[in-house]
Amino acid sequence: MKSPLFQRVFWSAHERGADLTRAFAAYAVTRVAFAVFVWLTGHHYDCGRAGCLDRGFVPNNFLLNGLFQWDALHYWQLIRRGYYVGENYDTTAPFFPGFPMLAWLVGRLFGASLVGGIVLNHLCSIAGAFGIARLSRHLGIGENVDEGSRSAVARDSTLFWLASPLTIFFCVFLSESLFASLSVFVMLGIVTRRYWMVLVAGVLLTCTRNSGIFVIACAALLAFERRHEFRLSSRGWVALALTPIGLLAFMLYEQLKLGDPLAWVHDQVRWNRFLTTPWRTVADAWYGIPPLNERKVDAMYPTQELLALAITAPLFLLRGRLRIPWSILVLGIGEWMIPLLSHALFSASRYQAGNLYFALAIPAVLANRPTLRALCWMLFGMVIAWYLSTFPFGVWAS
């Protein structure tokens, strides 16, 4: 008869193996689906805005060119030219070095930084999908505490992490996938008391985005909130305290290079990005609800963003029932509000792509409700079908 210790170790290894296998499988299926989606929409892209400089990487290949969207050009310029302040959109000052630095490093293995960045993002997608499942298990997320319920939530967390429409941002040459996975592993390092993980992921996090500081603050809140379950030693608190080094090093470099440690803040004013109130952001970005027979992106983006926020907002009321820590809820609210406070409603979806609260709350709601889960995925399929029906118009994809 096997000892209880052996059974626990065996079951833990079995759990990890199942979570990792599921992450790879869900990754393969969802990336193929996204590839078809990007290829279709790439056929009829049309953009006349000043910021539409992101379609010149592989202009004759709709699939490959689809991997380099939005701010990809800026990150590529940062790798090639370093930090500089140019005219209008020709500047790299607002962009943090974490992603381009690692893209360049991984690119050394493949002979090209562009390839390195894509490989990095796909690896981070898998790592984040695995990590979110482990985090949901360790935190005991879900309405029920039995093993079957915890496994169901872990399974659906992985699926939501990779299949949510917003995670299309994980596929392209941007920092979203890296930032999201680092956020997961900072939290996972806290609950498993792996302080090296907290330190490494935390430093990389704060030099990848300024909102990494907010993630670190929520990680500290999680450590305090669950102190009776997994008490951090002094080494753990030191590791947390050292994580802002990434942001401080970036500011010091911009001081030396550009003569302004806050150039990443000041340069964004030219892009209409500045601290303000959420209602001003919505008022300034609102163009009205687009008619169904039109595909005008200026009206469609704000409508989509606000509908997404409105639909997911009620989940905030389920925190206690779903056994989600206050720290994760605060992180969810923060990632919801940061774009609105920055006069940047269009960026809300990219923040939401790696929102840990929704990645835990939505699966916890659906895990033990097969009918509701089937209905939600059916509605998701209908949304994708509607998007694909805009194939002849194409301009929404800008």
N, C-alpha and C positions, 0 to 999 in steps of 0.2 A: 504494500500500500504506500502510495507516494505521500510525502510529508506536506503539510499545509504551505510551508515555505516554497517547496518545489512547485506546487500547484499555482501559487501566486506568481512566481517568476515565469512559469510556463504560460500562464494566461496573459500576463503582461506582454510577453514576447509575441504571443498570438495576436493580441490587440494591435500592437505596433505594426506587425506584418500585414494585418488586414487593412489598417488605415493607410499604409504606404501603397499597397496594391490598389486600393480604391482610388487613391490620389492619381496614380499613373493612368488607370483606366479612364477615369473621368476627364483627365487632362487630354488624352488622345481623342476621345469622342468630341469634346467641346472645341478643341482647336481645329478639327476638321470642319465642324459646323461654322465656326467663325471665319475660316478660310473661304468657304463658299460664299458667305455673306459679304465679306470684303471684296471678293472678286466680282460679284454681281454689281455692287454699288459703285465700284471703281470705273465701270464702263461709261457712266454718264455724270461724272463729276464736273461741276461748274462752280467756280468761285471767283468773284470779282473784288473781294475785299483786299485791303492793303496787307493783311496778315497771311494771305493765301500763298505762302512761299514753300509749301511743304509737299509738292507733288513732282519734284524734279529728280528724285533719287534714282528711280527705275521707271521712267515715264512710259515705256512701252510694255511694261508688265504690270497688269492691274493687281495681281496678287502680291508680288514682292513690293511694289510701290505702296501698297496698303499697309505695310509694316512700318512706314515712316511718315507719320501724320502729326499734325498740330505742332507741338514744340520740338519735334525731332530735329528740325533744322538748327534750332538754337543749341541743342546738345551736341550736334555734329560740329557746329562752329566752335563750340567750347573746346572740344577735343582737338580740333585743327589749329585754332588761333589763340586759345586761352581766353582770359578775361579782358574785355574792352567795352567801351561805351561809344556806340555809333549813333546814327540817326534813326529815329522812329523805331521800327522793329529790328533794326540791325544792331543788336546789343546782346551781350551774354551776361551782363552784370547781375540780373535777377535770378540766375539759375545756379542752384547749389551743385557742388562738385561730386557728391557721392555716386550718382549713377554714371556720369561720363567717365569718372576715374575708374570704376570697376568695369565699365564697358571696354575701356582701353586695355585694362589688364587682362580680361578674358579674351579680348581680341588678339592679344599677342599669341595665343594658342592657335588661332585660326587665320592669322595674317591680315585681319581687317577689323577695325573697331566697330563698324556697323554690324558685322556678323556677331561680334562679341556681345554687343548690347542686346541683340535679339536672343541669343543663347542664354545670356544672363537672365533676361526676363522670363523665359520659359522655365528655366530651372527654379527661379523664385516662385513661379506660379505653382509648380509641383510642391516645393517646400512649404509654401503658405497653406496649400490645401491639406497637406499632412499635418502641419502645425496646428491649424484651426481645429482639426479633429482631436488631436491630443489635448489641446487647451479645453475643449468642451468636456472631455472626459475628466480631466483633473479638477475642473471647477464644478463638476456635477450638474451641468446645465440640463434643464428639462423639468417638466411638471412631476415626473415620477423619479424615484431614486434607484429603481431596480436596474440591473445590468442590461436588460434588453432595451429599456428606454434610453439609457446613456449611449448604447451602441447605435440606436436609431438616430439620435441627435448628432452623433459624430459622423455618421454616414451622410446625413442630409446637409451638415455643415460643409463637408467637402464638396458635395454637389453644388450647393449654392455658391460657394467660393469661386468655383470655376464656370458654372453655367449661367450665373446672373448676367443679364445683358450688359451691365456696366463694366464687367470684367473684360470686355473687348479692349479696354485700356491696358490690360496686362500683356497684350500680344505685341504691342508696338514699341518703337524706340523711345520710350518715356520712362520716368522714374516710378510710375504707379505700382508695378509689380514688386519692385525692390522695396519700396517704402511699406507696402502692405505686409509683405512677408516679415520684414524686420519688426514691424509693430507686433505681429503675432509672437515672434520669438522673444521679444522683450518681456511680454506678459507670461509666456510659457517659462522663461527663465526664472521669473519671480515665483511662480507656483511650484516649480520643481527644485528651487533653490540652486540652480546652476548659475552661479554668479558670473562666470566667464562669459556665458551666453548673454546675460544682461548687459555686461560691459561692452562686448564687441558689437552686438546688435544695436545697443543704445547709441554708441559713438557714431556708427554708420548712419543710424536713423537721423540724428541731429545735423549731419552734414549732407543729408539727402533732401530734406525739407525743413523749413523753419517750424512747421507744425509738429515736428518730431519732439520738440520741447513739451508740447501738450500731452503727447503720448507718454513721455517719461513721467510727467506729473501724475497722470492717471495710473501708471505702473506703481508709483510710490503710494498712491491712495489704495490700490489693490493690496499692497504689502501690509499697510496699516489695517485695512478692513478685515483681512483674513489672517491677522497676526496670531490668532489662537489655533489655526489649522497648520500654517507653515510659517513659523517665526523666522524672519530674516536675521542673520547674524550681523555683526558690525561690518564684515566684509561685503555683505549684500548691500548695505546702505552706502558704503564707500563706492561700490560699483555703480549704483544709481547716481550718486553725487558727481561721478566723473563723466557721465554720459554727455553733458553739454559741451564737452571738449570739441566735438565735431563742429558745432555752430561757432564756438569761439575761435577755432582755428580758421574757419572760413572767413569770419569777419576780420581777423588779423591779416589774412592774405589779401583781402580786398583793400585794406588800409595801405598795405605795402605796394600793391599793384595799381590801385586806382585812386589812392589818397582819401578814401571814404569808407569806413568800416560798415556803413549802412547803405552802400551803393545799391545793394539788392533790394532795398526798400525804396529809395529815392527814384531809381530808374523806372519803377513800375507806375509812377504817377503819370508818365507819358502814355501809358496803356490804359489809363482810366481806372487804375487799381489803387485804392486808398481806404483807410479805415473809415467806416461810416455805420449807419444804422441799417438793420435788415429791411425796414420798410422803404428806405430810400433806394436800396439796391433793387428791390422788386419794382418800385415805381419807375425807375430809370430804364430798366431792362424790359418792361412789359410792352408788347406791341399788339396785344389782343389775341383772342383765340383764333387760330387759322381755320378757314373753311376746309371741309374735308376734300373738296375738289382742287385745293391748292397745296403746293409743297413749298411754302415760303419759310426758309430756315430761320429768319429773324423772328418770326412769330412762333415757330414751332419749338425752338429750344427752351425759351422760358416756360411755355406751357407744359412741356414734358418734365422739366425740372420740378416745377411746383406740384404737378400731379403726383410725381414720385414721392416727394416729401409728404404730401397730404395723405397718401395711401399708407406710408410706413409710420407716420406719426403715432397712430394708436398703439403701436407696439411698445411705446414708452410706458404705457399704463400696465403692462404685463410683467414688468421687471421682477417683482416679488414672486409672482406665481411661477415664473420660469426659472427661478433661482439664479438670476444673473446679478453679479456684484454691482454695487453702486458705481464703482470705478469704471466698469465697462459701459454703463448707461451714460455717465458723464462724458466719456470718450465719444460715444455715439452722438450725443447732443452737440459736442464741440465740433466734430467733423461735419455735422449738419449745418452749423452756424458760421463756421470760418469763412466760406465763400460769400455768404450774405453780408458778413461784416467787412469784407474786402472789396465790396462793389463789384463782385465777380460771380453773378448767378450762373453764368455759362460753365464755371469750373465746379459747380456743385456735384455733378455726376462723377467727376474724376476723383473727388474726395470720397464720395460714397462707395467707389469701387472697392476700397479696402476697409470699409467700416466694420470693425469687429462686433459692434453691438448688433447690427442687422444680420451679420453672418452667424451669430449665435441665436438671436431671438427668433428670426423667421424659421430656421430649421427646428427649433424647440417647439414652436407652435404646430408645425406640420408633421413632426416625426410620428406622433401617435394618432394622427387623423388621416387615414389613407384616402378617404373621400375628399376631404379638403385639399390634400396634397395633389391628388389627381386633377381637381378642378383648377388649382393654381397653375400647374404645369400646362394644362390645356389652354388657359388664358394666356400664358406666356407664349405658347405656340401660335396663338391667334395674333398676338402682337408682332411676332417675327414674320408671320405670313403677311400682315398688313404692311410692314416695312418692305418686304420683298415685292409687294405690289407697287411700290413707288419706283421700281426699277426703271420704267420709261422716263421718269422725271429726274431722279438722281440727285437733285440739288440739296435735298434734306441731309445728305451724308456729309456735307461740308462742315 
